[in-house]
Structures are given as structure tokens and as C-alpha cells.
């Protein structure tokens, strides 16, 4: 079976999605209210 060639646009989309997810987690971490335990904000 020949290997599937990597689709650059698909790879780019994956990378962008991953970066957005990381950014969202950072935002949550930065802006979480102090009275909430950190565990409630973890995914």
C-alpha cells in the first residue's frame, strides 16, 4: 500500500486548531477568578 501524501492545508488547519486550543487554555488560566480552585478550570 502506497503511503498517503501529507496534505499541507490539512496540516495547517490542525496546527491552527491546536494553537487556538492552547491559547484558550492560557486565557482561562490567566483570567480565572481567584476564588475558584485551579482544578475546576483545567480541561
Rosetta blueprint (number, residue, H / E / L):
1 X L
2 X L
3 X L
4 X L
5 X L
6 X L
7 X L
8 X H
9 X H
10 X H
11 X H
12 X H
13 X H
14 X H
15 X H
16 X H
17 X H
18 X H
19 X H
20 X H
21 X H
22 X H
23 X H
24 X H
25 X H
26 X H
27 X H
28 X H
29 X H
30 X H
31 X H
32 X L
33 X L
34 X L
35 X L
36 X L
37 X L
38 X H
39 X H
40 X H
41 X H
42 X L
43 X L
